[in-house]
Amino acid sequence: MSTHKPHHLISLGSSFAAGPGIPPLSLRSAGRSSKNYASLLSQHFSFQHTDLTVSGATLSNITSAPQEFFGTTFAPQITAVTEDADIITITAGGNDLQYVGGLTTEELLSTWAGRLFNLFRTRSQPAEAISIDELAENFINVLDAVHAKAPKAKIYLVAYLTLLSPATESGIHVSLSAEAIKKYQQIAEDLLNAYKLASQARSEWCSLVDVAELSKEHGILTDEPWVEGLSIGSIWGGNPMHPNEKGMRAVADMLIERLESDGFVAI
């Protein structure tokens, strides 16, 4: 029997890390699944795992701003990061660009039921526009803050699974117009570019896991989708426009391969 102390994995981020709608949920108030990619990763390697992910989080909710999510207040995720961490995963930034929320809303409003619902819903203020360079700088600030608390940890920026594949067509895969499809594909590309810039700026202890590139043929309503579209089932399940169980498994497998190449072994 091994007496080796297990490595400590801490996972940070928003819903694409937390896994809302994928049962079983480990913390319902955070929209957090016990089958999200970090949980699957920790099970494979027998890591000690501290899961701090919260659906809906922005980058500031990781470093400085408390987060309100369905009646629960969460402290900034970094407050629970400890210096004994060996591995830290981060997936966030989409909410800073109104990526998934905007995509979901526009897809909903492309249907008659959604347009009817829109007549009665409460309007929220649109988020301020942010450039790729600004988002990358915000990512770098997150990386620096996390690194300061856990200086020996290897940090992995885990990109978003692709929602709209290159072959996505209006009226077939989604109800969005062709123009809206291009708009959200560009937002996804902008988000990935910010990940690349940030990881390159801190390459000594941070690296990118380009999930977006590896999942581009697995978008909504492809032959093997790793994400859910907008449907009654996905709304009821709590994960429209979000990773499904296959998607989380795929991301975990990508990370397992990366960590093994970086010298981590299961114990």
DOMAR-362629 format. One record per residue (C-alpha): x, y, z; residue number from 1; residue in one letter. Coordinates in pm, 1 decimal. Each point is the difference from the previous one (the first is absolute). Example, Ala and Ser with C-alpha at 12.3 -4.5 7.8 and 13.67 -1.06 7.14 Angstrom:
% residues 2
east,north,up,num,residuo
1230.0,-450.0,780.0,1,A
137.0,344.0,-66.0,2,S
% end
This chain:
% residues 267
east,north,up,num,residuo
0.0,0.0,0.0,1,M
138.5,340.1,-102.8,2,S
72.8,254.1,271.6,3,T
62.4,278.4,-253.4,4,H
-196.0,312.7,85.3,5,K
-253.0,70.8,-276.3,6,P
40.3,312.5,-208.7,7,H
-243.6,279.6,79.8,8,H
-218.5,121.7,-288.2,9,L
-200.3,320.9,32.5,10,I
-256.0,83.7,-268.5,11,S
-118.9,355.4,-62.7,12,L
-244.5,151.9,-243.5,13,G
-354.6,27.3,-122.7,14,S
-263.4,-235.7,-138.9,15,S
213.3,-159.1,-273.8,16,F
218.9,-119.4,287.3,17,A
-277.2,-60.6,255.0,18,A
-228.9,-212.1,-218.6,19,G
-358.3,108.6,75.1,20,P
-261.0,-254.1,-102.4,21,G
236.3,-298.5,12.3,22,I
-115.8,-230.7,281.1,23,P
83.3,-55.3,272.6,24,P
52.8,353.4,123.0,25,L
254.6,38.5,277.5,26,S
-118.7,352.3,86.3,27,L
-334.4,97.0,-150.5,28,R
25.2,363.1,113.8,29,S
313.2,39.0,-216.2,30,A
-129.5,-201.1,-295.9,31,G
293.8,-232.4,63.4,32,R
13.3,-363.1,-115.6,33,S
199.3,-283.1,151.9,34,S
64.7,-104.6,-361.2,35,K
156.6,322.6,-123.4,36,N
337.0,-30.4,-170.9,37,Y
207.1,79.0,309.3,38,A
-186.0,-258.3,207.3,39,S
57.3,-265.2,-267.5,40,L
365.0,103.7,-21.9,41,L
47.7,-26.9,374.9,42,S
-164.2,-342.8,5.2,43,Q
235.0,-126.7,-270.2,44,H
315.9,114.7,178.5,45,F
-131.7,-39.9,358.0,46,S
64.7,368.8,58.7,47,F
-122.6,189.4,302.4,48,Q
-255.5,232.2,-160.2,49,H
-132.5,337.6,112.7,50,T
-278.2,110.1,-236.4,51,D
-71.3,373.5,21.3,52,L
-185.1,39.3,-331.5,53,T
-328.3,191.0,-6.0,54,V
-229.6,29.3,-300.2,55,S
-37.5,358.2,-118.0,56,G
339.0,114.5,130.4,57,A
197.1,276.2,-169.0,58,T
374.8,46.7,27.2,59,L
-51.8,251.8,280.1,60,S
-197.9,-262.7,193.5,61,N
317.0,-207.4,4.6,62,I
224.0,272.4,138.4,63,T
-190.1,275.8,176.4,64,S
-378.4,23.9,-29.9,65,A
-247.0,-211.3,199.9,66,P
-252.6,-176.9,-222.0,67,Q
-376.0,-23.4,42.9,68,E
-139.9,-311.8,-162.5,69,F
-364.9,-97.2,50.7,70,F
-18.8,131.6,353.5,71,G
342.3,-115.6,117.5,72,T
298.8,228.7,47.5,73,T
339.1,-147.3,-85.7,74,F
325.6,160.1,110.4,75,A
259.4,64.7,-271.7,76,P
130.1,-342.1,-96.3,77,Q
361.5,95.4,64.8,78,I
-67.5,33.1,373.0,79,T
-7.2,-380.2,25.0,80,A
312.2,-59.4,-212.2,81,V
276.1,-143.6,219.2,82,T
376.2,1.8,-46.8,83,E
19.5,-381.2,0.5,84,D
-172.4,-19.3,-340.9,85,A
196.6,-192.4,-263.7,86,D
-242.5,43.8,-291.4,87,I
-257.3,270.7,-65.8,88,I
-249.7,-2.5,-285.6,89,T
-185.4,311.5,-114.5,90,I
-287.1,32.4,-246.7,91,T
-165.6,342.0,0.0,92,A
-28.6,321.7,-198.5,93,G
-305.2,-80.2,-208.3,94,G
-230.0,186.2,236.5,95,N
224.0,306.4,-30.5,96,D
-85.0,-0.6,-372.2,97,L
-367.7,-92.0,43.2,98,Q
84.2,-302.5,-215.6,99,Y
-221.4,-285.9,116.3,100,V
-264.7,222.5,157.7,101,G
-30.3,210.5,-312.7,102,G
-3.5,-303.5,-226.8,103,L
-270.3,-167.4,208.0,104,T
-214.9,313.4,3.0,105,T
27.7,55.7,-375.5,106,E
-74.8,-365.6,-70.2,107,E
-304.7,20.7,225.6,108,L
-120.2,316.5,-171.5,109,L
29.2,-174.9,-336.7,110,S
-304.7,-210.4,94.8,111,T
-362.4,110.4,35.2,112,W
-14.0,-127.2,358.6,113,A
310.8,197.7,83.9,114,G
-137.6,317.3,-153.8,115,R
-316.9,-43.2,206.4,116,L
205.4,-56.0,315.5,117,F
203.6,309.9,-82.0,118,N
-308.5,218.5,30.6,119,L
-16.3,-74.6,371.8,120,F
360.5,-48.2,108.0,121,R
200.0,248.7,206.1,122,T
262.3,180.2,-208.1,123,R
358.3,13.7,122.2,124,S
260.3,259.4,-89.7,125,Q
232.8,-113.1,-280.9,126,P
359.3,-61.4,100.7,127,A
263.5,253.0,-101.8,128,E
197.0,-99.6,-309.3,129,A
349.0,-131.3,69.0,130,I
285.6,-52.2,-245.3,131,S
208.3,-315.6,-39.6,132,I
301.9,179.5,145.2,133,D
-201.6,117.7,300.8,134,E
-134.8,-349.7,59.2,135,L
349.3,-147.5,-33.1,136,A
128.8,254.3,253.3,137,E
-281.0,-97.5,236.7,138,N
98.5,-365.5,-43.7,139,F
362.0,85.8,76.4,140,I
-110.8,178.0,316.8,141,N
-189.6,-314.8,102.7,142,V
302.2,-217.6,-75.0,143,L
231.5,225.0,199.6,144,D
-235.3,8.1,297.8,145,A
-42.1,-377.5,0.8,146,V
373.2,-57.3,-46.9,147,H
74.3,227.6,295.5,148,A
-215.9,-218.2,224.5,149,K
120.3,-333.3,-138.4,150,A
349.6,66.0,-140.3,151,P
97.8,-362.9,-59.7,152,K
-317.3,-89.3,-189.6,153,A
-10.7,-65.3,-373.1,154,K
-296.7,193.7,-138.2,155,I
-199.7,-127.6,-295.9,156,Y
-225.1,240.4,-188.0,157,L
-268.3,-231.8,-133.5,158,V
-180.5,155.0,-297.1,159,A
-371.7,-22.5,-70.4,160,Y
-151.0,-289.5,-190.0,161,L
-120.5,110.5,-343.9,162,T
-370.6,80.3,-11.9,163,L
-36.8,101.6,-365.5,164,L
207.9,-222.9,-225.6,165,S
134.2,138.4,-330.6,166,P
-278.8,-181.1,-187.0,167,A
-282.4,137.9,218.7,168,T
-298.2,105.2,-213.5,169,E
-296.5,219.3,82.2,170,S
-323.1,-196.8,22.4,171,G
182.3,-333.9,20.3,172,I
227.4,6.3,303.9,173,H
-137.7,316.0,161.9,174,V
-278.9,252.5,-55.1,175,S
246.6,289.8,-6.5,176,L
44.4,199.8,-318.5,177,S
313.5,-57.5,-205.9,178,A
121.1,343.6,111.4,179,E
-48.0,-87.5,367.7,180,A
182.3,-330.8,-47.9,181,I
302.9,185.2,-138.4,182,K
-20.1,250.7,285.5,183,K
19.5,-266.8,269.7,184,Y
262.7,-200.3,-184.0,185,Q
208.9,319.0,2.1,186,Q
-59.0,49.8,373.9,187,I
116.4,-357.6,58.8,188,A
312.0,69.9,-207.2,189,E
63.4,322.8,192.7,190,D
-28.7,-189.2,328.3,191,L
245.9,-264.1,-117.2,192,L
244.8,266.8,-118.0,193,N
-11.4,159.9,345.6,194,A
79.9,-341.1,150.6,195,Y
296.2,-32.8,-235.6,196,K
137.0,345.0,79.5,197,L
-30.8,-52.4,375.2,198,A
154.7,-346.8,2.0,199,S
289.2,117.3,-219.3,200,Q
63.8,292.8,234.5,201,A
38.2,-236.1,296.8,202,R
134.4,-306.3,-180.5,203,S
251.4,-87.4,273.6,204,E
-277.0,-137.1,220.5,205,W
-318.2,19.0,-209.3,206,C
-105.5,-181.6,-316.0,207,S
-305.0,-7.0,-225.0,208,L
-212.7,-306.9,-59.4,209,V
-162.3,86.9,-334.1,210,D
-329.1,-176.8,52.1,211,V
-166.3,225.0,-259.2,212,A
215.3,-128.0,-287.0,213,E
-33.5,-362.5,107.4,214,L
-379.1,27.1,25.2,215,S
-82.1,202.8,-311.3,216,K
-174.9,-295.8,-166.8,217,E
-207.7,-71.5,313.4,218,H
-220.9,307.6,23.4,219,G
-376.4,23.8,36.0,220,I
-190.4,-271.4,-191.9,221,L
308.4,-145.1,-167.6,222,T
29.2,-377.0,-40.6,223,D
164.3,-24.9,342.9,224,E
-80.2,316.5,195.9,225,P
199.7,78.6,313.4,226,W
-232.5,288.4,83.6,227,V
-375.6,41.8,31.0,228,E
-205.7,231.9,-216.2,229,G
-312.6,183.3,107.9,230,L
-285.3,-243.9,50.8,231,S
-268.5,-80.0,253.7,232,I
217.9,-286.4,122.4,233,G
312.5,211.6,46.6,234,S
-195.1,281.3,166.6,235,I
-161.4,-251.1,235.7,236,W
340.1,-158.5,62.9,237,G
161.6,336.0,70.6,238,G
269.5,2.3,-267.8,239,N
-116.5,160.4,-326.7,240,P
300.6,114.9,-204.9,241,M
235.4,-177.9,241.2,242,H
214.9,-313.3,11.7,243,P
-171.4,-334.8,30.5,244,N
143.6,-305.2,173.1,245,E
184.6,-113.1,-314.9,246,K
152.1,346.2,-31.6,247,G
126.4,2.9,356.0,248,M
144.4,-347.7,-49.9,249,R
175.2,119.0,-316.4,250,A
153.0,300.8,178.2,251,V
113.0,-222.9,286.7,252,A
166.1,-235.4,-248.6,253,D
183.1,292.5,-163.1,254,M
126.2,107.3,340.9,255,L
100.5,-353.0,97.0,256,I
211.2,-22.0,-315.3,257,E
156.0,341.4,66.8,258,R
78.6,-70.9,364.7,259,L
150.5,-337.5,-83.8,260,E
225.9,170.4,-254.7,261,S
93.3,248.4,274.9,262,D
107.4,-284.6,226.1,263,G
-299.3,-50.0,226.9,264,F
-86.8,-362.6,71.4,265,V
-296.3,-173.4,159.7,266,A
63.0,-144.8,344.8,267,I
% end
